[in-house]
Amino acid sequence: RRLERIVAWRCRVLALPYGDQGLLIARSLYDAVGRFAPLPLMEDVDLVRRLGRRRLARIGARCLASARRYRREGYLLRPLRNLVCLSLYFVGVPPARIVRFYG
């Protein structure tokens, strides 16, 4: 539940949902923004940034995603690692380099 609150905060404040949260995008819009870029990591963040804040809407549906990495690495370390990766991406580090740290 704590992780869900952190994710909700990130989505609300930063307007940055990740792909494992179930991005539902009309095919016409998906095509218009250029689809997923061929990146080894951060392809969902790249897509959301191209969609822009005005295109994001929260729906009341639930999505089930694997917590395998969180269980393996811990519920503190994994979000911190994700935050570092996101920060590196935002300052211009290529995803091909970030993927090594992502794990």
N, C-alpha and C positions, 0 to 999 in steps of 0.2 A: 504494500500500500504506500509506503514511503516513496518508493521508486515512481509509482504512478503520479504522486503529487509533484515530484521533480519534473517529470515529463510534461505534466499539465502546465507547470510554470514556464518551462522552456517554450512550449507551443504558444502560450498566451503572451508572454513578454517578448520573446525573440521571433515569434511567428515562424518557427522552424520545426515542423514535424519531420520525423524520419520515415523512411519507406516502410519500416516494420510496423508503423501505426496505421497502415492501410490507406494509402493515398488513392482517392477515387477521383479520376479525372476523365472528363468527356474526351472521346477519341479525337474530335475536331480540335480541341484545345491542346491536347497532348501532341498532335501533329504540328499545330501552329507554333508551339514553343520549341520544337525541334526534338521531341522525344527525350529519352534518357541518353546522356552523353556516354561514349564508350570509356568510362573511367573505372579503375580498379576499386575505387572507394569514393564516397561522397557524391555518387551519382544522384542520390535522392535529394541531398542538400542543394546540389547544382540545379536540379529540376525545380525545386520549390522556390529558389531564388529567381529563376527565370519566370515562374508563374507570377511572382509578386504578391505582396501582402494582400492586395485588394481581391485576389482570387481565392483566398483561403477561407473556408467555412467549416466549422465543427458540426458534425452530426452526432446524434445520440446513440450511434451503434457502437458495439464493442468489437475489438479485434484481438485475436489470440496470436501471440508471437512467442517464439522460443526464448526461454530464460537461461539457456545452456551456458552462455558466456558469463552471465551474472553469477550463476551458481558456482562455476569453476573459478572465476577471478575474484568474486566477492561483490557485494552490492554497493560498496564504496569505491573500490578500485576501478571497476568497469565504467561507471559514469564519469569518473575523473579522467580515465584514459580517453573516453569519447570526447570529453570537453577539450582536452589537449589536442586531439586530432582535429576537432572543429576549429579551434583557434589557429592551428597551423595552416589549415585550409584557407581561413579568412585572411591570413597575412601573406598568402601567395605560395605556400609550399606545395609543390605538385603532389597530387594524390598518389602517384607511384612511389613517392618517398614516404608519405604518411602511412601507407598500407603496412610497411614494415613494423611501425610502432603499434598499429592498431591491434595486431595479434590474431 
